[in-house]
Amino acid sequence: MKDETSNVAASVTERPAISSPSELRILLWDIDGTLIRSARIGMFKDYTAPAIASVFGTAGRLAELSVSGMTDLQIVVESLRDEGFTPPQIRERIDELRVTYMREMERVTGAGQHVFHLLPGVREALAAVDSHPRYRSALLTGNLEPAAHLKMRLVGLSHFFQLPGAFGEDSHDRRDLPALARDRINHHLGLELQPFQFIVIGDTPNDIACAKHFGARAVAVATGRQQTAEALLAHEPDALLPDLSDTALVLRTFDAL
Protein backbone atom coordinates (compact mmCIF):
# COMPACT_ATOMS: atom_id res chain seq x y z
CA MET A 1 0.00 0.00 0.00
CA LYS A 2 2.81 2.42 0.78
CA ASP A 3 4.42 1.91 -2.63
CA GLU A 4 1.07 2.29 -4.38
CA THR A 5 0.41 5.54 -2.52
CA SER A 6 3.83 6.86 -3.47
CA ASN A 7 3.18 6.04 -7.11
CA VAL A 8 -0.15 7.84 -7.07
CA ALA A 9 1.38 10.89 -5.41
CA ALA A 10 4.25 10.89 -7.91
CA SER A 11 1.88 10.73 -10.86
CA VAL A 12 -0.09 13.65 -9.42
CA THR A 13 2.97 15.85 -9.01
CA GLU A 14 3.87 15.29 -12.66
CA ARG A 15 0.69 17.08 -13.77
CA PRO A 16 1.20 20.70 -14.87
CA ALA A 17 0.58 23.48 -12.37
CA ILE A 18 -2.65 25.43 -12.66
CA SER A 19 -2.41 28.47 -14.95
CA SER A 20 -5.17 30.51 -13.30
CA PRO A 21 -6.88 30.78 -9.89
CA SER A 22 -10.12 29.81 -11.65
CA GLU A 23 -8.74 26.28 -11.97
CA LEU A 24 -8.27 25.95 -8.21
CA ARG A 25 -10.70 23.69 -6.33
CA ILE A 26 -11.12 23.78 -2.56
CA LEU A 27 -12.06 20.46 -0.98
CA LEU A 28 -14.22 20.95 2.11
CA TRP A 29 -14.02 17.76 4.14
CA ASP A 30 -16.50 16.53 6.71
CA ILE A 31 -14.86 14.56 9.53
CA ASP A 32 -17.12 12.01 11.25
CA GLY A 33 -18.24 9.24 8.93
CA THR A 34 -16.13 10.64 6.08
CA LEU A 35 -12.55 10.69 7.37
CA ILE A 36 -12.87 8.88 10.70
CA ARG A 37 -15.24 6.74 12.71
CA SER A 38 -15.57 6.47 16.48
CA ALA A 39 -14.88 3.12 18.10
CA ARG A 40 -18.58 2.63 18.86
CA ILE A 41 -21.90 4.24 18.02
CA GLY A 42 -22.81 7.14 20.28
CA MET A 43 -19.36 7.50 21.83
CA PHE A 44 -19.52 11.29 21.36
CA LYS A 45 -22.20 11.37 24.08
CA ASP A 46 -19.55 10.24 26.61
CA TYR A 47 -18.11 13.76 26.51
CA THR A 48 -20.99 15.79 25.05
CA ALA A 49 -23.55 14.91 27.74
CA PRO A 50 -21.41 15.90 30.76
CA ALA A 51 -20.25 19.05 28.96
CA ILE A 52 -23.80 20.26 28.27
CA ALA A 53 -24.94 19.29 31.77
CA SER A 54 -22.04 21.13 33.36
CA VAL A 55 -22.90 24.40 31.62
CA PHE A 56 -26.71 24.23 31.48
CA GLY A 57 -27.55 21.92 34.39
CA THR A 58 -29.00 19.22 32.14
CA ALA A 59 -28.19 17.38 28.92
CA GLY A 60 -31.89 17.51 28.04
CA ARG A 61 -32.92 14.97 25.44
CA LEU A 62 -29.43 14.34 24.04
CA ALA A 63 -29.67 10.63 24.80
CA GLU A 64 -32.57 10.17 22.38
CA LEU A 65 -31.29 12.35 19.52
CA SER A 66 -30.08 11.08 16.16
CA VAL A 67 -27.45 13.67 15.34
CA SER A 68 -26.01 12.56 11.99
CA GLY A 69 -25.07 15.64 9.97
CA MET A 70 -25.82 18.14 12.76
CA THR A 71 -23.39 20.78 13.96
CA ASP A 72 -22.37 20.60 17.61
CA LEU A 73 -24.22 23.86 18.24
CA GLN A 74 -27.35 22.38 16.67
CA ILE A 75 -26.98 19.30 18.87
CA VAL A 76 -26.94 21.50 21.98
CA VAL A 77 -29.93 23.52 20.75
CA GLU A 78 -31.95 20.39 19.99
CA SER A 79 -30.94 18.74 23.27
CA LEU A 80 -32.14 21.72 25.30
CA ARG A 81 -35.20 22.60 23.21
CA ASP A 82 -37.60 21.54 25.97
CA GLU A 83 -35.49 22.87 28.85
CA GLY A 84 -36.22 26.57 28.44
CA PHE A 85 -32.98 27.59 26.70
CA THR A 86 -33.28 29.57 23.46
CA PRO A 87 -30.63 29.44 20.68
CA PRO A 88 -29.45 33.00 21.52
CA GLN A 89 -29.07 32.06 25.19
CA ILE A 90 -27.03 29.01 24.23
CA ARG A 91 -24.83 31.00 21.86
CA GLU A 92 -24.12 33.53 24.65
CA ARG A 93 -22.47 30.71 26.59
CA ILE A 94 -20.59 29.13 23.69
CA ASP A 95 -17.16 30.06 25.08
CA GLU A 96 -17.93 28.40 28.41
CA LEU A 97 -19.37 25.39 26.59
CA ARG A 98 -16.29 25.10 24.36
CA VAL A 99 -13.93 24.99 27.35
CA THR A 100 -16.05 22.41 29.18
CA TYR A 101 -16.57 20.34 26.04
CA MET A 102 -12.84 20.13 25.37
CA ARG A 103 -12.09 19.21 28.97
CA GLU A 104 -14.53 16.31 28.76
CA MET A 105 -13.34 15.27 25.30
CA GLU A 106 -9.71 15.25 26.39
CA ARG A 107 -10.70 13.16 29.42
CA VAL A 108 -12.33 10.53 27.19
CA THR A 109 -9.68 10.50 24.46
CA GLY A 110 -6.84 10.50 26.97
CA ALA A 111 -8.10 7.42 28.80
CA GLY A 112 -5.87 5.05 26.82
CA GLN A 113 -8.59 3.79 24.48
CA HIS A 114 -8.52 4.08 20.70
CA VAL A 115 -11.49 6.39 20.23
CA PHE A 116 -11.20 7.29 16.53
CA HIS A 117 -10.18 5.20 13.53
CA LEU A 118 -9.35 6.25 9.99
CA LEU A 119 -11.78 5.07 7.33
CA PRO A 120 -10.43 3.15 4.29
CA GLY A 121 -8.16 5.09 1.95
CA VAL A 122 -8.40 8.40 3.79
CA ARG A 123 -4.70 9.05 4.31
CA GLU A 124 -3.85 8.04 0.74
CA ALA A 125 -6.60 10.20 -0.76
CA LEU A 126 -5.58 13.24 1.29
CA ALA A 127 -1.92 12.74 0.34
CA ALA A 128 -2.84 12.53 -3.35
CA VAL A 129 -4.87 15.75 -3.42
CA ASP A 130 -2.28 17.47 -1.22
CA SER A 131 0.29 16.81 -3.96
CA HIS A 132 -2.02 17.98 -6.74
CA PRO A 133 -1.70 21.65 -7.82
CA ARG A 134 -5.45 21.97 -8.47
CA TYR A 135 -6.59 21.12 -4.93
CA ARG A 136 -6.44 22.57 -1.42
CA SER A 137 -8.14 20.97 1.57
CA ALA A 138 -10.04 22.51 4.47
CA LEU A 139 -12.39 21.20 7.14
CA LEU A 140 -16.12 21.77 6.95
CA THR A 141 -17.51 19.99 9.96
CA GLY A 142 -20.17 20.11 12.62
CA ASN A 143 -17.47 19.67 15.26
CA LEU A 144 -16.44 22.57 17.46
CA GLU A 145 -13.17 23.89 16.02
CA PRO A 146 -10.87 22.70 18.84
CA ALA A 147 -12.59 19.30 18.81
CA ALA A 148 -12.06 19.00 15.05
CA HIS A 149 -8.36 19.80 15.41
CA LEU A 150 -7.99 17.36 18.32
CA LYS A 151 -9.50 14.56 16.24
CA MET A 152 -7.18 15.34 13.34
CA ARG A 153 -4.16 15.32 15.64
CA LEU A 154 -5.17 12.00 17.19
CA VAL A 155 -5.33 10.29 13.78
CA GLY A 156 -2.34 12.11 12.29
CA LEU A 157 -4.11 14.15 9.60
CA SER A 158 -3.57 17.73 10.83
CA HIS A 159 -0.91 18.60 8.25
CA PHE A 160 -3.36 18.13 5.39
CA PHE A 161 -5.57 21.02 6.53
CA GLN A 162 -3.67 24.30 6.38
CA LEU A 163 -6.58 26.45 5.17
CA PRO A 164 -9.19 27.91 7.53
CA GLY A 165 -12.53 26.09 7.45
CA ALA A 166 -15.92 26.26 9.12
CA PHE A 167 -17.00 24.55 12.33
CA GLY A 168 -19.84 23.59 14.62
CA GLU A 169 -19.86 26.74 16.74
CA ASP A 170 -20.19 28.95 13.65
CA SER A 171 -23.89 28.17 13.20
CA HIS A 172 -26.59 25.75 14.27
CA ASP A 173 -27.47 25.44 10.55
CA ARG A 174 -24.92 23.48 8.54
CA ARG A 175 -26.05 25.24 5.36
CA ASP A 176 -24.31 28.39 6.63
CA LEU A 177 -20.89 26.76 6.84
CA PRO A 178 -19.67 26.71 3.20
CA ALA A 179 -20.12 30.46 2.75
CA LEU A 180 -18.23 31.09 6.00
CA ALA A 181 -15.42 28.80 4.84
CA ARG A 182 -15.31 30.57 1.45
CA ASP A 183 -14.97 33.99 3.05
CA ARG A 184 -12.17 32.84 5.37
CA ILE A 185 -10.32 31.02 2.60
CA ASN A 186 -10.61 33.96 0.20
CA HIS A 187 -9.20 36.25 2.88
CA HIS A 188 -6.40 33.78 3.65
CA LEU A 189 -5.41 33.31 0.00
CA GLY A 190 -6.13 36.84 -1.19
CA LEU A 191 -8.44 35.49 -3.90
CA GLU A 192 -12.08 35.76 -4.92
CA LEU A 193 -12.99 32.10 -5.34
CA GLN A 194 -16.54 31.37 -6.47
CA PRO A 195 -18.94 28.75 -5.04
CA PHE A 196 -18.44 26.38 -8.00
CA GLN A 197 -14.77 26.13 -7.04
CA PHE A 198 -15.65 24.39 -3.77
CA ILE A 199 -16.36 20.67 -3.36
CA VAL A 200 -18.02 19.42 -0.17
CA ILE A 201 -17.20 15.81 0.73
CA GLY A 202 -19.43 14.18 3.33
CA ASP A 203 -21.47 11.16 4.34
CA THR A 204 -24.91 12.62 5.13
CA PRO A 205 -27.78 14.36 3.33
CA ASN A 206 -26.94 17.50 5.32
CA ASP A 207 -23.51 17.61 3.66
CA ILE A 208 -25.17 17.46 0.25
CA ALA A 209 -27.76 20.05 1.24
CA CYS A 210 -25.20 22.56 2.52
CA ALA A 211 -23.19 22.23 -0.71
CA LYS A 212 -26.27 22.83 -2.85
CA HIS A 213 -27.43 25.75 -0.71
CA PHE A 214 -24.07 27.46 -1.29
CA GLY A 215 -23.66 26.49 -4.93
CA ALA A 216 -20.73 24.11 -4.38
CA ARG A 217 -20.32 20.62 -5.76
CA ALA A 218 -21.24 17.71 -3.48
CA VAL A 219 -19.42 14.38 -3.30
CA ALA A 220 -21.18 11.89 -1.05
CA VAL A 221 -19.19 9.07 0.55
CA ALA A 222 -21.14 6.03 1.71
CA THR A 223 -19.06 5.36 4.81
CA GLY A 224 -21.38 6.82 7.44
CA ARG A 225 -23.25 4.62 9.88
CA GLN A 226 -26.64 6.17 9.19
CA GLN A 227 -26.92 6.44 5.38
CA THR A 228 -26.74 3.84 2.62
CA ALA A 229 -25.47 4.67 -0.84
CA GLU A 230 -29.03 4.44 -2.16
CA ALA A 231 -30.28 6.88 0.49
CA LEU A 232 -27.52 9.36 -0.38
CA LEU A 233 -28.27 9.11 -4.10
CA ALA A 234 -31.85 10.17 -3.41
CA HIS A 235 -30.45 13.59 -2.41
CA GLU A 236 -28.73 13.96 -5.80
CA PRO A 237 -25.07 14.59 -5.02
CA ASP A 238 -22.83 15.46 -7.96
CA ALA A 239 -20.96 12.22 -7.33
CA LEU A 240 -21.09 9.23 -5.00
CA LEU A 241 -18.14 7.16 -3.78
CA PRO A 242 -18.50 3.91 -1.84
CA ASP A 243 -15.46 4.98 0.21
CA LEU A 244 -12.07 6.63 -0.36
CA SER A 245 -10.06 3.44 -0.81
CA ASP A 246 -9.61 3.80 -4.61
CA THR A 247 -7.33 6.84 -4.80
CA ALA A 248 -7.37 6.97 -8.58
CA LEU A 249 -11.18 6.95 -8.58
CA VAL A 250 -11.25 9.70 -5.96
CA LEU A 251 -9.00 11.86 -8.15
CA ARG A 252 -11.02 11.18 -11.29
CA THR A 253 -14.18 12.11 -9.40
CA PHE A 254 -12.76 15.43 -8.24
CA ASP A 255 -11.20 16.12 -11.65
CA ALA A 256 -14.65 15.86 -13.27
CA LEU A 257 -16.15 18.56 -11.01
C-alpha positions as CSV (number, residue, x, y, z in Angstrom):
1,M,0.0,0.0,0.0
2,K,2.8,2.4,0.8
3,D,4.4,1.9,-2.6
4,E,1.1,2.3,-4.4
5,T,0.4,5.5,-2.5
6,S,3.8,6.9,-3.5
7,N,3.2,6.0,-7.1
8,V,-0.1,7.8,-7.1
9,A,1.4,10.9,-5.4
10,A,4.2,10.9,-7.9
11,S,1.9,10.7,-10.9
12,V,-0.1,13.6,-9.4
13,T,3.0,15.9,-9.0
14,E,3.9,15.3,-12.7
15,R,0.7,17.1,-13.8
16,P,1.2,20.7,-14.9
17,A,0.6,23.5,-12.4
18,I,-2.6,25.4,-12.7
19,S,-2.4,28.5,-14.9
20,S,-5.2,30.5,-13.3
21,P,-6.9,30.8,-9.9
22,S,-10.1,29.8,-11.6
23,E,-8.7,26.3,-12.0
24,L,-8.3,25.9,-8.2
25,R,-10.7,23.7,-6.3
26,I,-11.1,23.8,-2.6
27,L,-12.1,20.5,-1.0
28,L,-14.2,21.0,2.1
29,W,-14.0,17.8,4.1
30,D,-16.5,16.5,6.7
31,I,-14.9,14.6,9.5
32,D,-17.1,12.0,11.2
33,G,-18.2,9.2,8.9
34,T,-16.1,10.6,6.1
35,L,-12.5,10.7,7.4
36,I,-12.9,8.9,10.7
37,R,-15.2,6.7,12.7
38,S,-15.6,6.5,16.5
39,A,-14.9,3.1,18.1
40,R,-18.6,2.6,18.9
41,I,-21.9,4.2,18.0
42,G,-22.8,7.1,20.3
43,M,-19.4,7.5,21.8
44,F,-19.5,11.3,21.4
45,K,-22.2,11.4,24.1
46,D,-19.6,10.2,26.6
47,Y,-18.1,13.8,26.5
48,T,-21.0,15.8,25.1
49,A,-23.6,14.9,27.7
50,P,-21.4,15.9,30.8
51,A,-20.3,19.1,29.0
52,I,-23.8,20.3,28.3
53,A,-24.9,19.3,31.8
54,S,-22.0,21.1,33.4
55,V,-22.9,24.4,31.6
56,F,-26.7,24.2,31.5
57,G,-27.6,21.9,34.4
58,T,-29.0,19.2,32.1
59,A,-28.2,17.4,28.9
60,G,-31.9,17.5,28.0
61,R,-32.9,15.0,25.4
62,L,-29.4,14.3,24.0
63,A,-29.7,10.6,24.8
64,E,-32.6,10.2,22.4
65,L,-31.3,12.3,19.5
66,S,-30.1,11.1,16.2
67,V,-27.4,13.7,15.3
68,S,-26.0,12.6,12.0
69,G,-25.1,15.6,10.0
70,M,-25.8,18.1,12.8
71,T,-23.4,20.8,14.0
72,D,-22.4,20.6,17.6
73,L,-24.2,23.9,18.2
74,Q,-27.4,22.4,16.7
75,I,-27.0,19.3,18.9
76,V,-26.9,21.5,22.0
77,V,-29.9,23.5,20.7
78,E,-31.9,20.4,20.0
79,S,-30.9,18.7,23.3
80,L,-32.1,21.7,25.3
81,R,-35.2,22.6,23.2
82,D,-37.6,21.5,26.0
83,E,-35.5,22.9,28.8
84,G,-36.2,26.6,28.4
85,F,-33.0,27.6,26.7
86,T,-33.3,29.6,23.5
87,P,-30.6,29.4,20.7
88,P,-29.4,33.0,21.5
89,Q,-29.1,32.1,25.2
90,I,-27.0,29.0,24.2
91,R,-24.8,31.0,21.9
92,E,-24.1,33.5,24.6
93,R,-22.5,30.7,26.6
94,I,-20.6,29.1,23.7
95,D,-17.2,30.1,25.1
96,E,-17.9,28.4,28.4
97,L,-19.4,25.4,26.6
98,R,-16.3,25.1,24.4
99,V,-13.9,25.0,27.4
100,T,-16.1,22.4,29.2
101,Y,-16.6,20.3,26.0
102,M,-12.8,20.1,25.4
103,R,-12.1,19.2,29.0
104,E,-14.5,16.3,28.8
105,M,-13.3,15.3,25.3
106,E,-9.7,15.2,26.4
107,R,-10.7,13.2,29.4
108,V,-12.3,10.5,27.2
109,T,-9.7,10.5,24.5
110,G,-6.8,10.5,27.0
111,A,-8.1,7.4,28.8
112,G,-5.9,5.1,26.8
113,Q,-8.6,3.8,24.5
114,H,-8.5,4.1,20.7
115,V,-11.5,6.4,20.2
116,F,-11.2,7.3,16.5
117,H,-10.2,5.2,13.5
118,L,-9.4,6.2,10.0
119,L,-11.8,5.1,7.3
120,P,-10.4,3.1,4.3
121,G,-8.2,5.1,2.0
122,V,-8.4,8.4,3.8
123,R,-4.7,9.0,4.3
124,E,-3.8,8.0,0.7
125,A,-6.6,10.2,-0.8
126,L,-5.6,13.2,1.3
127,A,-1.9,12.7,0.3
128,A,-2.8,12.5,-3.3
129,V,-4.9,15.7,-3.4
130,D,-2.3,17.5,-1.2
131,S,0.3,16.8,-4.0
132,H,-2.0,18.0,-6.7
133,P,-1.7,21.7,-7.8
134,R,-5.5,22.0,-8.5
135,Y,-6.6,21.1,-4.9
136,R,-6.4,22.6,-1.4
137,S,-8.1,21.0,1.6
138,A,-10.0,22.5,4.5
139,L,-12.4,21.2,7.1
140,L,-16.1,21.8,6.9
141,T,-17.5,20.0,10.0
142,G,-20.2,20.1,12.6
143,N,-17.5,19.7,15.3
144,L,-16.4,22.6,17.5
145,E,-13.2,23.9,16.0
146,P,-10.9,22.7,18.8
147,A,-12.6,19.3,18.8
148,A,-12.1,19.0,15.1
149,H,-8.4,19.8,15.4
150,L,-8.0,17.4,18.3
151,K,-9.5,14.6,16.2
152,M,-7.2,15.3,13.3
153,R,-4.2,15.3,15.6
154,L,-5.2,12.0,17.2
155,V,-5.3,10.3,13.8
156,G,-2.3,12.1,12.3
157,L,-4.1,14.2,9.6
158,S,-3.6,17.7,10.8
159,H,-0.9,18.6,8.3
160,F,-3.4,18.1,5.4
161,F,-5.6,21.0,6.5
162,Q,-3.7,24.3,6.4
163,L,-6.6,26.4,5.2
164,P,-9.2,27.9,7.5
165,G,-12.5,26.1,7.4
166,A,-15.9,26.3,9.1
167,F,-17.0,24.5,12.3
168,G,-19.8,23.6,14.6
169,E,-19.9,26.7,16.7
170,D,-20.2,28.9,13.7
171,S,-23.9,28.2,13.2
172,H,-26.6,25.8,14.3
173,D,-27.5,25.4,10.5
174,R,-24.9,23.5,8.5
175,R,-26.1,25.2,5.4
176,D,-24.3,28.4,6.6
177,L,-20.9,26.8,6.8
178,P,-19.7,26.7,3.2
179,A,-20.1,30.5,2.8
180,L,-18.2,31.1,6.0
181,A,-15.4,28.8,4.8
182,R,-15.3,30.6,1.5
183,D,-15.0,34.0,3.1
184,R,-12.2,32.8,5.4
185,I,-10.3,31.0,2.6
186,N,-10.6,34.0,0.2
187,H,-9.2,36.3,2.9
188,H,-6.4,33.8,3.6
189,L,-5.4,33.3,0.0
190,G,-6.1,36.8,-1.2
191,L,-8.4,35.5,-3.9
192,E,-12.1,35.8,-4.9
193,L,-13.0,32.1,-5.3
194,Q,-16.5,31.4,-6.5
195,P,-18.9,28.8,-5.0
196,F,-18.4,26.4,-8.0
197,Q,-14.8,26.1,-7.0
198,F,-15.6,24.4,-3.8
199,I,-16.4,20.7,-3.4
200,V,-18.0,19.4,-0.2
201,I,-17.2,15.8,0.7
202,G,-19.4,14.2,3.3
203,D,-21.5,11.2,4.3
204,T,-24.9,12.6,5.1
205,P,-27.8,14.4,3.3
206,N,-26.9,17.5,5.3
207,D,-23.5,17.6,3.7
208,I,-25.2,17.5,0.2
209,A,-27.8,20.1,1.2
210,C,-25.2,22.6,2.5
211,A,-23.2,22.2,-0.7
212,K,-26.3,22.8,-2.9
213,H,-27.4,25.7,-0.7
214,F,-24.1,27.5,-1.3
215,G,-23.7,26.5,-4.9
216,A,-20.7,24.1,-4.4
217,R,-20.3,20.6,-5.8
218,A,-21.2,17.7,-3.5
219,V,-19.4,14.4,-3.3
220,A,-21.2,11.9,-1.0
221,V,-19.2,9.1,0.5
222,A,-21.1,6.0,1.7
223,T,-19.1,5.4,4.8
224,G,-21.4,6.8,7.4
225,R,-23.3,4.6,9.9
226,Q,-26.6,6.2,9.2
227,Q,-26.9,6.4,5.4
228,T,-26.7,3.8,2.6
229,A,-25.5,4.7,-0.8
230,E,-29.0,4.4,-2.2
231,A,-30.3,6.9,0.5
232,L,-27.5,9.4,-0.4
233,L,-28.3,9.1,-4.1
234,A,-31.8,10.2,-3.4
235,H,-30.4,13.6,-2.4
236,E,-28.7,14.0,-5.8
237,P,-25.1,14.6,-5.0
238,D,-22.8,15.5,-8.0
239,A,-21.0,12.2,-7.3
240,L,-21.1,9.2,-5.0
241,L,-18.1,7.2,-3.8
242,P,-18.5,3.9,-1.8
243,D,-15.5,5.0,0.2
244,L,-12.1,6.6,-0.4
245,S,-10.1,3.4,-0.8
246,D,-9.6,3.8,-4.6
247,T,-7.3,6.8,-4.8
248,A,-7.4,7.0,-8.6
249,L,-11.2,7.0,-8.6
250,V,-11.2,9.7,-6.0
251,L,-9.0,11.9,-8.2
252,R,-11.0,11.2,-11.3
253,T,-14.2,12.1,-9.4
254,F,-12.8,15.4,-8.2
255,D,-11.2,16.1,-11.7
256,A,-14.6,15.9,-13.3
257,L,-16.1,18.6,-11.0
